[in-house]
Amino acid sequence: MKMICSGILRKNGEKIIYVRFERGEDFAEGSLPTAKITSQSGFTPDEIEQMEDYMSENRFEIIEQAKSVNVMKNFMK
């Protein structure tokens, strides 16, 4: 499974990071700080719970990864 994240964005004045999990054609999308999956296809409820736990338990590592994302550089690709 692969996880990718956005840079740190602002939505309604709140900092937010979008997180996407991919496994072949299956995907799940969620965000921090809520650590909740908001859309998905192909994963079981147990797998969704594991992804939410992962986001919650690894929030600081995900935040560090998001800090290194150059939003404008990726936008121009």
All heavy atoms as a GROMACS GRO file, in nm:
protein
  620
    1MET      N    1   0.085  -0.117   0.000
    1MET     CA    2   0.000   0.000   0.000
    1MET      C    3   0.090   0.123   0.000
    1MET      O    4   0.196   0.124   0.063
    1MET     CB    5  -0.091   0.002   0.123
    1MET     CG    6  -0.189   0.114   0.117
    1MET     SD    7  -0.312   0.126   0.251
    1MET     CE    8  -0.340  -0.039   0.299
    2LYS      N    9   0.044   0.226  -0.070
    2LYS     CA   10   0.118   0.351  -0.080
    2LYS      C   11   0.037   0.463  -0.016
    2LYS      O   12  -0.085   0.467  -0.029
    2LYS     CB   13   0.142   0.381  -0.228
    2LYS     CG   14   0.220   0.507  -0.256
    2LYS     CD   15   0.259   0.514  -0.402
    2LYS     CE   16   0.167   0.610  -0.474
    2LYS     NZ   17   0.209   0.634  -0.612
    3MET      N   18   0.107   0.552   0.056
    3MET     CA   19   0.041   0.668   0.117
    3MET      C   20   0.107   0.793   0.062
    3MET      O   21   0.229   0.801   0.056
    3MET     CB   22   0.056   0.667   0.268
    3MET     CG   23  -0.018   0.782   0.335
    3MET     SD   24   0.044   0.825   0.499
    3MET     CE   25   0.186   0.923   0.457
    4ILE      N   26   0.025   0.889   0.020
    4ILE     CA   27   0.076   1.019  -0.024
    4ILE      C   28  -0.001   1.127   0.051
    4ILE      O   29  -0.114   1.104   0.097
    4ILE     CB   30   0.064   1.038  -0.176
    4ILE    CG1   31  -0.080   1.018  -0.224
    4ILE    CG2   32   0.159   0.946  -0.250
    4ILE    CD1   33  -0.100   1.044  -0.371
    5CYS      N   34   0.061   1.242   0.066
    5CYS     CA   35  -0.009   1.350   0.136
    5CYS      C   36   0.014   1.482   0.064
    5CYS      O   37   0.112   1.499  -0.008
    5CYS     CB   38   0.034   1.359   0.282
    5CYS     SG   39   0.201   1.417   0.309
    6SER      N   40  -0.077   1.573   0.087
    6SER     CA   41  -0.066   1.708   0.033
    6SER      C   42   0.030   1.788   0.119
    6SER      O   43   0.076   1.742   0.223
    6SER     CB   44  -0.203   1.776   0.034
    6SER     OG   45  -0.241   1.807   0.168
    7GLY      N   46   0.057   1.908   0.075
    7GLY     CA   47   0.125   2.001   0.162
    7GLY      C   48   0.027   2.049   0.268
    7GLY      O   49  -0.089   2.006   0.271
    8ILE      N   50   0.072   2.138   0.353
    8ILE     CA   51  -0.017   2.194   0.455
    8ILE      C   52  -0.099   2.304   0.389
    8ILE      O   53  -0.044   2.400   0.335
    8ILE     CB   54   0.062   2.248   0.575
    8ILE    CG1   55   0.141   2.133   0.639
    8ILE    CG2   56  -0.031   2.314   0.676
    8ILE    CD1   57   0.238   2.177   0.746
    9LEU      N   58  -0.230   2.287   0.390
    9LEU     CA   59  -0.322   2.380   0.327
    9LEU      C   60  -0.408   2.447   0.433
    9LEU      O   61  -0.409   2.405   0.549
    9LEU     CB   62  -0.410   2.305   0.227
    9LEU     CG   63  -0.335   2.221   0.123
    9LEU    CD1   64  -0.431   2.134   0.046
    9LEU    CD2   65  -0.257   2.311   0.028
   10ARG      N   66  -0.481   2.548   0.393
   10ARG     CA   67  -0.575   2.615   0.484
   10ARG      C   68  -0.716   2.601   0.428
   10ARG      O   69  -0.739   2.625   0.311
   10ARG     CB   70  -0.542   2.762   0.501
   10ARG     CG   71  -0.420   2.784   0.587
   10ARG     CD   72  -0.423   2.924   0.646
   10ARG     NE   73  -0.311   2.945   0.735
   10ARG     CZ   74  -0.313   2.919   0.864
   10ARG    NH1   75  -0.422   2.873   0.920
   10ARG    NH2   76  -0.208   2.939   0.939
   11LYS      N   77  -0.808   2.562   0.515
   11LYS     CA   78  -0.949   2.552   0.478
   11LYS      C   79  -1.029   2.611   0.592
   11LYS      O   80  -1.019   2.565   0.706
   11LYS     CB   81  -0.988   2.405   0.455
   11LYS     CG   82  -1.131   2.387   0.411
   11LYS     CD   83  -1.161   2.242   0.384
   11LYS     CE   84  -1.305   2.225   0.340
   11LYS     NZ   85  -1.336   2.084   0.314
   12ASN      N   86  -1.105   2.715   0.563
   12ASN     CA   87  -1.182   2.785   0.666
   12ASN      C   88  -1.095   2.829   0.783
   12ASN      O   89  -1.135   2.820   0.899
   12ASN     CB   90  -1.298   2.699   0.715
   12ASN     CG   91  -1.394   2.660   0.604
   12ASN    OD1   92  -1.417   2.738   0.511
   12ASN    ND2   93  -1.448   2.541   0.612
   13GLY      N   94  -0.973   2.873   0.751
   13GLY     CA   95  -0.882   2.922   0.854
   13GLY      C   96  -0.810   2.814   0.932
   13GLY      O   97  -0.731   2.843   1.020
   14GLU      N   98  -0.836   2.689   0.901
   14GLU     CA   99  -0.775   2.576   0.973
   14GLU      C  100  -0.671   2.508   0.885
   14GLU      O  101  -0.693   2.491   0.765
   14GLU     CB  102  -0.883   2.475   1.012
   14GLU     CG  103  -0.831   2.357   1.088
   14GLU     CD  104  -0.941   2.257   1.124
   14GLU    OE1  105  -1.049   2.260   1.063
   14GLU    OE2  106  -0.916   2.176   1.214
   15LYS      N  107  -0.557   2.471   0.943
   15LYS     CA  108  -0.456   2.396   0.869
   15LYS      C  109  -0.506   2.254   0.848
   15LYS      O  110  -0.559   2.191   0.941
   15LYS     CB  111  -0.324   2.394   0.944
   15LYS     CG  112  -0.255   2.528   0.949
   15LYS     CD  113  -0.124   2.519   1.023
   15LYS     CE  114  -0.057   2.654   1.031
   15LYS     NZ  115   0.069   2.648   1.106
   16ILE      N  116  -0.487   2.203   0.726
   16ILE     CA  117  -0.534   2.070   0.693
   16ILE      C  118  -0.435   2.002   0.599
   16ILE      O  119  -0.371   2.068   0.517
   16ILE     CB  120  -0.676   2.075   0.631
   16ILE    CG1  121  -0.737   1.938   0.618
   16ILE    CG2  122  -0.676   2.148   0.499
   16ILE    CD1  123  -0.886   1.938   0.590
   17ILE      N  124  -0.421   1.872   0.615
   17ILE     CA  125  -0.337   1.790   0.528
   17ILE      C  126  -0.424   1.678   0.474
   17ILE      O  127  -0.487   1.606   0.552
   17ILE     CB  128  -0.216   1.731   0.604
   17ILE    CG1  129  -0.130   1.842   0.660
   17ILE    CG2  130  -0.136   1.638   0.512
   17ILE    CD1  131  -0.026   1.794   0.760
   18TYR      N  132  -0.428   1.665   0.343
   18TYR     CA  133  -0.503   1.556   0.282
   18TYR      C  134  -0.412   1.436   0.265
   18TYR      O  135  -0.296   1.450   0.225
   18TYR     CB  136  -0.562   1.599   0.147
   18TYR     CG  137  -0.667   1.705   0.163
   18TYR    CD1  138  -0.640   1.838   0.140
   18TYR    CD2  139  -0.795   1.670   0.207
   18TYR    CE1  140  -0.737   1.936   0.157
   18TYR    CE2  141  -0.893   1.767   0.225
   18TYR     CZ  142  -0.864   1.899   0.200
   18TYR     OH  143  -0.960   1.994   0.219
   19VAL      N  144  -0.465   1.318   0.298
   19VAL     CA  145  -0.388   1.194   0.295
   19VAL      C  146  -0.462   1.094   0.206
   19VAL      O  147  -0.584   1.079   0.217
   19VAL     CB  148  -0.370   1.136   0.437
   19VAL    CG1  149  -0.289   1.007   0.434
   19VAL    CG2  150  -0.306   1.238   0.530
   20ARG      N  151  -0.387   1.028   0.118
   20ARG     CA  152  -0.447   0.928   0.028
   20ARG      C  153  -0.369   0.798   0.040
   20ARG      O  154  -0.246   0.797   0.034
   20ARG     CB  155  -0.445   0.979  -0.116
   20ARG     CG  156  -0.508   0.883  -0.215
   20ARG     CD  157  -0.510   0.943  -0.354
   20ARG     NE  158  -0.553   0.848  -0.454
   20ARG     CZ  159  -0.675   0.840  -0.504
   20ARG    NH1  160  -0.768   0.924  -0.462
   20ARG    NH2  161  -0.706   0.752  -0.596
   21PHE      N  162  -0.442   0.690   0.056
   21PHE     CA  163  -0.387   0.555   0.058
   21PHE      C  164  -0.428   0.488  -0.072
   21PHE      O  165  -0.544   0.498  -0.114
   21PHE     CB  166  -0.442   0.474   0.176
   21PHE     CG  167  -0.402   0.530   0.310
   21PHE    CD1  168  -0.484   0.621   0.375
   21PHE    CD2  169  -0.284   0.491   0.372
   21PHE    CE1  170  -0.449   0.673   0.499
   21PHE    CE2  171  -0.248   0.542   0.496
   21PHE     CZ  172  -0.331   0.633   0.560
   22GLU      N  173  -0.332   0.419  -0.136
   22GLU     CA  174  -0.361   0.350  -0.262
   22GLU      C  175  -0.308   0.208  -0.256
   22GLU      O  176  -0.200   0.183  -0.204
   22GLU     CB  177  -0.295   0.422  -0.379
   22GLU     CG  178  -0.348   0.562  -0.401
   22GLU     CD  179  -0.277   0.634  -0.514
   22GLU    OE1  180  -0.168   0.590  -0.557
   22GLU    OE2  181  -0.331   0.736  -0.560
   23ARG      N  182  -0.389   0.117  -0.311
   23ARG     CA  183  -0.351  -0.024  -0.324
   23ARG      C  184  -0.411  -0.072  -0.455
   23ARG      O  185  -0.530  -0.103  -0.461
   23ARG     CB  186  -0.404  -0.105  -0.206
   23ARG     CG  187  -0.373  -0.254  -0.215
   23ARG     CD  188  -0.434  -0.331  -0.101
   23ARG     NE  189  -0.580  -0.325  -0.109
   23ARG     CZ  190  -0.663  -0.353  -0.007
   23ARG    NH1  191  -0.614  -0.387   0.110
   23ARG    NH2  192  -0.793  -0.347  -0.023
   24GLY      N  193  -0.331  -0.072  -0.560
   24GLY     CA  194  -0.385  -0.107  -0.691
   24GLY      C  195  -0.493  -0.007  -0.729
   24GLY      O  196  -0.470   0.113  -0.730
   25GLU      N  197  -0.613  -0.056  -0.758
   25GLU     CA  198  -0.725   0.030  -0.793
   25GLU      C  199  -0.800   0.082  -0.669
   25GLU      O  200  -0.883   0.172  -0.680
   25GLU     CB  201  -0.825  -0.045  -0.883
   25GLU     CG  202  -0.767  -0.086  -1.017
   25GLU     CD  203  -0.732   0.034  -1.105
   25GLU    OE1  204  -0.812   0.129  -1.111
   25GLU    OE2  205  -0.622   0.033  -1.164
   26ASP      N  206  -0.772   0.026  -0.552
   26ASP     CA  207  -0.838   0.068  -0.428
   26ASP      C  208  -0.777   0.199  -0.379
   26ASP      O  209  -0.657   0.222  -0.395
   26ASP     CB  210  -0.823  -0.038  -0.320
   26ASP     CG  211  -0.879  -0.173  -0.360
   26ASP    OD1  212  -0.966  -0.178  -0.449
   26ASP    OD2  213  -0.834  -0.274  -0.303
   27PHE      N  214  -0.860   0.283  -0.318
   27PHE     CA  215  -0.810   0.408  -0.262
   27PHE      C  216  -0.891   0.445  -0.139
   27PHE      O  217  -1.006   0.403  -0.123
   27PHE     CB  218  -0.814   0.523  -0.364
   27PHE     CG  219  -0.954   0.573  -0.387
   27PHE    CD1  220  -1.006   0.678  -0.311
   27PHE    CD2  221  -1.035   0.516  -0.483
   27PHE    CE1  222  -1.135   0.723  -0.331
   27PHE    CE2  223  -1.165   0.561  -0.504
   27PHE     CZ  224  -1.214   0.665  -0.427
   28ALA      N  225  -0.831   0.525  -0.055
   28ALA     CA  226  -0.899   0.584   0.061
   28ALA      C  227  -0.840   0.722   0.081
   28ALA      O  228  -0.719   0.740   0.074
   28ALA     CB  229  -0.881   0.499   0.186
   29GLU      N  230  -0.927   0.821   0.106
   29GLU     CA  231  -0.883   0.958   0.127
   29GLU      C  232  -0.933   1.008   0.260
   29GLU      O  233  -1.047   0.985   0.297
   29GLU     CB  234  -0.934   1.048   0.014
   29GLU     CG  235  -0.877   1.010  -0.121
   29GLU     CD  236  -0.937   1.087  -0.236
   29GLU    OE1  237  -1.052   1.134  -0.225
   29GLU    OE2  238  -0.866   1.101  -0.337
   30GLY      N  239  -0.844   1.075   0.330
   30GLY     CA  240  -0.878   1.132   0.460
   30GLY      C  241  -0.798   1.258   0.482
   30GLY      O  242  -0.736   1.311   0.388
   31SER      N  243  -0.798   1.306   0.605
   31SER     CA  244  -0.725   1.429   0.633
   31SER      C  245  -0.685   1.436   0.780
   31SER      O  246  -0.739   1.366   0.864
   31SER     CB  247  -0.810   1.551   0.597
   31SER     OG  248  -0.926   1.556   0.676
   32LEU      N  249  -0.586   1.521   0.803
   32LEU     CA  250  -0.547   1.559   0.938
   32LEU      C  251  -0.591   1.703   0.955
   32LEU      O  252  -0.588   1.778   0.860
   32LEU     CB  253  -0.396   1.548   0.957
   32LEU     CG  254  -0.338   1.407   0.962
   32LEU    CD1  255  -0.187   1.414   0.973
   32LEU    CD2  256  -0.394   1.329   1.078
   33PRO      N  257  -0.637   1.747   1.068
   33PRO     CA  258  -0.617   1.688   1.199
   33PRO      C  259  -0.723   1.585   1.242
   33PRO      O  260  -0.708   1.524   1.347
   33PRO     CB  261  -0.621   1.808   1.292
   33PRO     CG  262  -0.712   1.905   1.226
   33PRO     CD  263  -0.691   1.883   1.078
   34THR      N  264  -0.828   1.564   1.163
   34THR     CA  265  -0.934   1.473   1.210
   34THR      C  266  -0.893   1.327   1.211
   34THR      O  267  -0.948   1.248   1.287
   34THR     CB  268  -1.061   1.487   1.122
   34THR    OG1  269  -1.028   1.449   0.987
   34THR    CG2  270  -1.116   1.627   1.126
   35ALA      N  271  -0.797   1.290   1.124
   35ALA     CA  272  -0.754   1.150   1.111
   35ALA      C  273  -0.871   1.058   1.077
   35ALA      O  274  -0.881   0.947   1.127
   35ALA     CB  275  -0.680   1.102   1.236
   36LYS      N  276  -0.959   1.107   0.990
   36LYS     CA  277  -1.074   1.029   0.948
   36LYS      C  278  -1.072   1.010   0.796
   36LYS      O  279  -1.036   1.102   0.722
   36LYS     CB  280  -1.206   1.099   0.985
   36LYS     CG  281  -1.228   1.110   1.134
   36LYS     CD  282  -1.251   0.975   1.196
   36LYS     CE  283  -1.273   0.985   1.345
   36LYS     NZ  284  -1.268   0.857   1.410
   37ILE      N  285  -1.110   0.893   0.751
   37ILE     CA  286  -1.124   0.864   0.609
   37ILE      C  287  -1.260   0.921   0.565
   37ILE      O  288  -1.362   0.893   0.629
   37ILE     CB  289  -1.116   0.712   0.581
   37ILE    CG1  290  -0.979   0.657   0.620
   37ILE    CG2  291  -1.151   0.682   0.436
   37ILE    CD1  292  -0.862   0.711   0.541
   38THR      N  293  -1.259   1.000   0.458
   38THR     CA  294  -1.382   1.065   0.412
   38THR      C  295  -1.438   1.004   0.285
   38THR      O  296  -1.557   1.020   0.257
   38THR     CB  297  -1.359   1.216   0.390
   38THR    OG1  298  -1.248   1.232   0.301
   38THR    CG2  299  -1.329   1.285   0.522
   39SER      N  300  -1.355   0.935   0.208
   39SER     CA  301  -1.403   0.863   0.090
   39SER      C  302  -1.310   0.746   0.065
   39SER      O  303  -1.191   0.751   0.096
   39SER     CB  304  -1.412   0.955  -0.032
   39SER     OG  305  -1.283   0.998  -0.070
   40GLN      N  306  -1.368   0.639   0.009
   40GLN     CA  307  -1.287   0.520  -0.015
   40GLN      C  308  -1.357   0.428  -0.114
   40GLN      O  309  -1.478   0.438  -0.135
   40GLN     CB  310  -1.259   0.446   0.116
   40GLN     CG  311  -1.378   0.382   0.182
   40GLN     CD  312  -1.398   0.236   0.140
   40GLN    OE1  313  -1.307   0.170   0.090
   40GLN    NE2  314  -1.518   0.185   0.158
   41SER      N  315  -1.280   0.340  -0.173
   41SER     CA  316  -1.332   0.237  -0.260
   41SER      C  317  -1.241   0.116  -0.251
   41SER      O  318  -1.120   0.127  -0.271
   41SER     CB  319  -1.338   0.287  -0.405
   41SER     OG  320  -1.380   0.184  -0.492
   42GLY      N  321  -1.298   0.002  -0.214
   42GLY     CA  322  -1.225  -0.123  -0.216
   42GLY      C  323  -1.166  -0.170  -0.084
   42GLY      O  324  -1.107  -0.277  -0.079
   43PHE      N  325  -1.183  -0.093   0.022
   43PHE     CA  326  -1.128  -0.133   0.152
   43PHE      C  327  -1.238  -0.179   0.245
   43PHE      O  328  -1.352  -0.132   0.238
   43PHE     CB  329  -1.052  -0.017   0.217
   43PHE     CG  330  -0.921   0.016   0.149
   43PHE    CD1  331  -0.911   0.125   0.066
   43PHE    CD2  332  -0.810  -0.064   0.169
   43PHE    CE1  333  -0.792   0.156   0.003
   43PHE    CE2  334  -0.689  -0.034   0.107
   43PHE     CZ  335  -0.680   0.076   0.023
   44THR      N  336  -1.203  -0.270   0.336
   44THR     CA  337  -1.299  -0.319   0.435
   44THR      C  338  -1.308  -0.219   0.551
   44THR      O  339  -1.217  -0.137   0.570
   44THR     CB  340  -1.254  -0.455   0.492
   44THR    OG1  341  -1.133  -0.436   0.568
   44THR    CG2  342  -1.233  -0.558   0.383
   45PRO      N  343  -1.414  -0.226   0.632
   45PRO     CA  344  -1.422  -0.140   0.751
   45PRO      C  345  -1.302  -0.156   0.844
   45PRO      O  346  -1.255  -0.057   0.900
   45PRO     CB  347  -1.552  -0.185   0.818
   45PRO     CG  348  -1.636  -0.235   0.705
   45PRO     CD  349  -1.538  -0.301   0.612
   46ASP      N  350  -1.251  -0.277   0.860
   46ASP     CA  351  -1.132  -0.298   0.944
   46ASP      C  352  -1.011  -0.226   0.887
   46ASP      O  353  -0.932  -0.167   0.961
   46ASP     CB  354  -1.101  -0.447   0.959
   46ASP     CG  355  -1.195  -0.518   1.055
   46ASP    OD1  356  -1.260  -0.449   1.137
   46ASP    OD2  357  -1.202  -0.642   1.050
   47GLU      N  358  -0.994  -0.231   0.755
   47GLU     CA  359  -0.881  -0.162   0.692
   47GLU      C  360  -0.894  -0.011   0.708
   47GLU      O  361  -0.793   0.057   0.734
   47GLU     CB  362  -0.872  -0.200   0.544
   47GLU     CG  363  -0.829  -0.344   0.521
   47GLU     CD  364  -0.839  -0.387   0.377
   47GLU    OE1  365  -0.937  -0.348   0.308
   47GLU    OE2  366  -0.749  -0.462   0.333
   48ILE      N  367  -1.014   0.041   0.696
   48ILE     CA  368  -1.037   0.185   0.715
   48ILE      C  369  -0.999   0.225   0.857
   48ILE      O  370  -0.932   0.326   0.879
   48ILE     CB  371  -1.184   0.223   0.684
   48ILE    CG1  372  -1.217   0.197   0.538
   48ILE    CG2  373  -1.214   0.367   0.724
   48ILE    CD1  374  -1.136   0.276   0.439
   49GLU      N  375  -1.040   0.145   0.952
   49GLU     CA  376  -1.006   0.173   1.092
   49GLU      C  377  -0.854   0.172   1.112
   49GLU      O  378  -0.800   0.257   1.182
   49GLU     CB  379  -1.072   0.070   1.184
   49GLU     CG  380  -1.049   0.098   1.331
   49GLU     CD  381  -1.121  -0.002   1.422
   49GLU    OE1  382  -1.216  -0.069   1.377
   49GLU    OE2  383  -1.081  -0.010   1.539
   50GLN      N  384  -0.785   0.078   1.049
   50GLN     CA  385  -0.639   0.072   1.059
   50GLN      C  386  -0.575   0.197   0.999
   50GLN      O  387  -0.478   0.251   1.054
   50GLN     CB  388  -0.586  -0.053   0.991
   50GLN     CG  389  -0.618  -0.181   1.064
   50GLN     CD  390  -0.578  -0.305   0.985
   50GLN    OE1  391  -0.502  -0.298   0.889
   50GLN    NE2  392  -0.633  -0.419   1.025
   51MET      N  393  -0.628   0.245   0.886
   51MET     CA  394  -0.574   0.366   0.824
   51MET      C  395  -0.596   0.489   0.912
   51MET      O  396  -0.508   0.574   0.926
   51MET     CB  397  -0.634   0.387   0.686
   51MET     CG  398  -0.580   0.293   0.581
   51MET     SD  399  -0.653   0.321   0.420
   51MET     CE  400  -0.766   0.184   0.412
   52GLU      N  401  -0.714   0.497   0.973
   52GLU     CA  402  -0.742   0.609   1.063
   52GLU      C  403  -0.650   0.604   1.185
   52GLU      O  404  -0.597   0.707   1.228
   52GLU     CB  405  -0.889   0.608   1.104
   52GLU     CG  406  -0.980   0.645   0.989
   52GLU     CD  407  -1.128   0.637   1.022
   52GLU    OE1  408  -1.166   0.572   1.121
   52GLU    OE2  409  -1.207   0.698   0.947
   53ASP      N  410  -0.628   0.483   1.238
   53ASP     CA  411  -0.535   0.467   1.350
   53ASP      C  412  -0.394   0.507   1.307
   53ASP      O  413  -0.323   0.574   1.382
   53ASP     CB  414  -0.535   0.323   1.402
   53ASP     CG  415  -0.661   0.285   1.476
   53ASP    OD1  416  -0.738   0.376   1.514
   53ASP    OD2  417  -0.684   0.164   1.495
   54TYR      N  418  -0.355   0.468   1.188
   54TYR     CA  419  -0.222   0.502   1.137
   54TYR      C  420  -0.205   0.654   1.129
   54TYR      O  421  -0.104   0.708   1.173
   54TYR     CB  422  -0.199   0.439   1.000
   54TYR     CG  423  -0.065   0.475   0.941
   54TYR    CD1  424   0.049   0.402   0.973
   54TYR    CD2  425  -0.052   0.585   0.856
   54TYR    CE1  426   0.173   0.437   0.922
   54TYR    CE2  427   0.071   0.621   0.805
   54TYR     CZ  428   0.183   0.547   0.838
   54TYR     OH  429   0.306   0.583   0.788
   55MET      N  430  -0.305   0.723   1.072
   55MET     CA  431  -0.296   0.869   1.061
   55MET      C  432  -0.286   0.933   1.198
   55MET      O  433  -0.207   1.026   1.219
   55MET     CB  434  -0.417   0.926   0.985
   55MET     CG  435  -0.414   0.901   0.837
   55MET     SD  436  -0.539   0.996   0.747
   55MET     CE  437  -0.691   0.920   0.804
   56SER      N  438  -0.363   0.885   1.292
   56SER     CA  439  -0.363   0.940   1.427
   56SER      C  440  -0.229   0.916   1.498
   56SER      O  441  -0.171   1.006   1.556
   56SER     CB  442  -0.478   0.880   1.508
   56SER     OG  443  -0.481   0.934   1.637
   57GLU      N  444  -0.181   0.793   1.490
   57GLU     CA  445  -0.058   0.755   1.560
   57GLU      C  446   0.068   0.813   1.496
   57GLU      O  447   0.170   0.827   1.562
   57GLU     CB  448  -0.048   0.603   1.568
   57GLU     CG  449  -0.154   0.541   1.656
   57GLU     CD  450  -0.163   0.390   1.644
   57GLU    OE1  451  -0.080   0.328   1.573
   57GLU    OE2  452  -0.256   0.333   1.703
   58ASN      N  453   0.061   0.845   1.366
   58ASN     CA  454   0.178   0.894   1.293
   58ASN      C  455   0.159   1.037   1.244
   58ASN      O  456   0.224   1.079   1.149
   58ASN     CB  457   0.208   0.801   1.174
   58ASN     CG  458   0.248   0.664   1.221
   58ASN    OD1  459   0.361   0.642   1.263
   58ASN    ND2  460   0.154   0.570   1.218
   59ARG      N  461   0.073   1.111   1.312
   59ARG     CA  462   0.041   1.247   1.268
   59ARG      C  463   0.164   1.336   1.257
   59ARG      O  464   0.176   1.414   1.164
   59ARG     CB  465  -0.067   1.310   1.354
   59ARG     CG  466  -0.027   1.354   1.491
   59ARG     CD  467  -0.138   1.425   1.568
   59ARG     NE  468  -0.260   1.348   1.577
   59ARG     CZ  469  -0.374   1.381   1.512
   59ARG    NH1  470  -0.381   1.488   1.440
   59ARG    NH2  471  -0.480   1.306   1.522
   60PHE      N  472   0.259   1.324   1.349
   60PHE     CA  473   0.377   1.411   1.346
   60PHE      C  474   0.466   1.379   1.226
   60PHE      O  475   0.519   1.470   1.163
   60PHE     CB  476   0.454   1.403   1.478
   60PHE     CG  477   0.373   1.454   1.594
   60PHE    CD1  478   0.329   1.367   1.693
   60PHE    CD2  479   0.337   1.588   1.602
   60PHE    CE1  480   0.253   1.413   1.800
   60PHE    CE2  481   0.260   1.634   1.709
   60PHE     CZ  482   0.218   1.547   1.807
   61GLU      N  483   0.481   1.252   1.192
   61GLU     CA  484   0.558   1.214   1.074
   61GLU      C  485   0.489   1.261   0.946
   61GLU      O  486   0.554   1.308   0.852
   61GLU     CB  487   0.579   1.062   1.069
   61GLU     CG  488   0.674   1.011   1.176
   61GLU     CD  489   0.604   0.979   1.308
   61GLU    OE1  490   0.484   1.009   1.325
   61GLU    OE2  491   0.671   0.924   1.396
   62ILE      N  492   0.357   1.250   0.942
   62ILE     CA  493   0.281   1.296   0.825
   62ILE      C  494   0.293   1.448   0.811
   62ILE      O  495   0.310   1.500   0.700
   62ILE     CB  496   0.134   1.250   0.833
   62ILE    CG1  497   0.126   1.097   0.826
   62ILE    CG2  498   0.051   1.314   0.721
   62ILE    CD1  499  -0.010   1.039   0.857
   63ILE      N  500   0.287   1.520   0.922
   63ILE     CA  501   0.303   1.666   0.919
   63ILE      C  502   0.441   1.702   0.865
   63ILE      O  503   0.454   1.792   0.781
   63ILE     CB  504   0.279   1.726   1.059
   63ILE    CG1  505   0.130   1.715   1.096
   63ILE    CG2  506   0.325   1.872   1.064
   63ILE    CD1  507   0.099   1.745   1.241
   64GLU      N  508   0.544   1.632   0.909
   64GLU     CA  509   0.680   1.659   0.859
   64GLU      C  510   0.688   1.632   0.710
   64GLU      O  511   0.752   1.707   0.636
   64GLU     CB  512   0.783   1.577   0.936
   64GLU     CG  513   0.806   1.625   1.078
   64GLU     CD  514   0.848   1.772   1.085
   64GLU    OE1  515   0.940   1.812   1.012
   64GLU    OE2  516   0.786   1.846   1.164
   65GLN      N  517   0.626   1.524   0.665
   65GLN     CA  518   0.625   1.494   0.522
   65GLN      C  519   0.552   1.603   0.445
   65GLN      O  520   0.597   1.647   0.339
   65GLN     CB  521   0.559   1.358   0.497
   65GLN     CG  522   0.560   1.316   0.352
   65GLN     CD  523   0.499   1.178   0.331
   65GLN    OE1  524   0.479   1.101   0.424
   65GLN    NE2  525   0.469   1.147   0.207
   66ALA      N  526   0.440   1.651   0.497
   66ALA     CA  527   0.361   1.755   0.432
   66ALA      C  528   0.439   1.886   0.424
   66ALA      O  529   0.426   1.961   0.327
   66ALA     CB  530   0.230   1.777   0.506
   67LYS      N  531   0.522   1.914   0.524
   67LYS     CA  532   0.604   2.035   0.523
   67LYS      C  533   0.701   2.037   0.407
   67LYS      O  534   0.739   2.142   0.359
   67LYS     CB  535   0.680   2.050   0.655
   67LYS     CG  536   0.596   2.091   0.771
   67LYS     CD  537   0.682   2.101   0.897
   67LYS     CE  538   0.600   2.137   1.020
   67LYS     NZ  539   0.685   2.140   1.141
   68SER      N  540   0.743   1.919   0.362
   68SER     CA  541   0.841   1.911   0.254
   68SER      C  542   0.777   1.916   0.115
   68SER      O  543   0.848   1.920   0.015
   68SER     CB  544   0.925   1.784   0.268
   68SER     OG  545   0.847   1.670   0.240
   69VAL      N  546   0.645   1.914   0.108
   69VAL     CA  547   0.576   1.918  -0.021
   69VAL      C  548   0.574   2.062  -0.071
   69VAL      O  549   0.529   2.152  -0.001
   69VAL     CB  550   0.430   1.864  -0.008
   69VAL    CG1  551   0.354   1.884  -0.138
   69VAL    CG2  552   0.432   1.718   0.032
   70ASN      N  553   0.623   2.081  -0.192
   70ASN     CA  554   0.620   2.213  -0.256
   70ASN      C  555   0.493   2.220  -0.339
   70ASN      O  556   0.488   2.167  -0.451
   70ASN     CB  557   0.745   2.233  -0.343
   70ASN     CG  558   0.753   2.371  -0.402
   70ASN    OD1  559   0.652   2.434  -0.432
   70ASN    ND2  560   0.875   2.420  -0.418
   71VAL      N  561   0.391   2.284  -0.285
   71VAL     CA  562   0.259   2.288  -0.348
   71VAL      C  563   0.265   2.350  -0.487
   71VAL      O  564   0.210   2.297  -0.583
   71VAL     CB  565   0.157   2.362  -0.258
   71VAL    CG1  566   0.023   2.374  -0.327
   71VAL    CG2  567   0.144   2.290  -0.126
   72MET      N  568   0.333   2.462  -0.502
   72MET     CA  569   0.338   2.530  -0.631
   72MET      C  570   0.415   2.448  -0.734
   72MET      O  571   0.374   2.439  -0.849
   72MET     CB  572   0.401   2.670  -0.617
   72MET     CG  573   0.310   2.767  -0.549
   72MET     SD  574   0.144   2.779  -0.624
   72MET     CE  575   0.182   2.848  -0.783
   73LYS      N  576   0.526   2.385  -0.695
   73LYS     CA  577   0.603   2.302  -0.787
   73LYS      C  578   0.518   2.185  -0.837
   73LYS      O  579   0.516   2.155  -0.955
   73LYS     CB  580   0.729   2.251  -0.718
   73LYS     CG  581   0.818   2.168  -0.807
   73LYS     CD  582   0.943   2.123  -0.733
   73LYS     CE  583   1.026   2.033  -0.820
   73LYS     NZ  584   1.143   1.983  -0.747
   74ASN      N  585   0.443   2.121  -0.746
   74ASN     CA  586   0.359   2.007  -0.786
   74ASN      C  587   0.242   2.054  -0.870
   74ASN      O  588   0.197   1.983  -0.959
   74ASN     CB  589   0.310   1.933  -0.661
   74ASN     CG  590   0.422   1.858  -0.594
   74ASN    OD1  591   0.525   1.830  -0.653
   74ASN    ND2  592   0.402   1.823  -0.469
   75PHE      N  593   0.190   2.172  -0.844
   75PHE     CA  594   0.078   2.227  -0.921
   75PHE      C  595   0.119   2.251  -1.066
   75PHE      O  596   0.040   2.230  -1.157
   75PHE     CB  597   0.030   2.358  -0.856
   75PHE     CG  598  -0.080   2.425  -0.931
   75PHE    CD1  599  -0.208   2.374  -0.930
   75PHE    CD2  600  -0.056   2.541  -1.004
   75PHE    CE1  601  -0.310   2.436  -0.998
   75PHE    CE2  602  -0.156   2.604  -1.074
   75PHE     CZ  603  -0.285   2.552  -1.071
   76MET      N  604   0.242   2.291  -1.088
   76MET     CA  605   0.289   2.325  -1.222
   76MET      C  606   0.324   2.201  -1.306
   76MET      O  607   0.347   2.212  -1.424
   76MET     CB  608   0.411   2.418  -1.214
   76MET     CG  609   0.382   2.548  -1.142
   76MET     SD  610   0.249   2.643  -1.217
   76MET     CE  611   0.334   2.708  -1.358
   77LYS      N  612   0.328   2.084  -1.246
   77LYS     CA  613   0.363   1.961  -1.320
   77LYS      C  614   0.253   1.922  -1.416
   77LYS      O  615   0.140   1.938  -1.398
   77LYS     CB  616   0.389   1.845  -1.223
   77LYS     CG  617   0.523   1.857  -1.156
   77LYS     CD  618   0.548   1.734  -1.074
   77LYS     CE  619   0.684   1.742  -1.008
   77LYS     NZ  620   0.715   1.627  -0.928
   0.00000   0.00000   0.00000
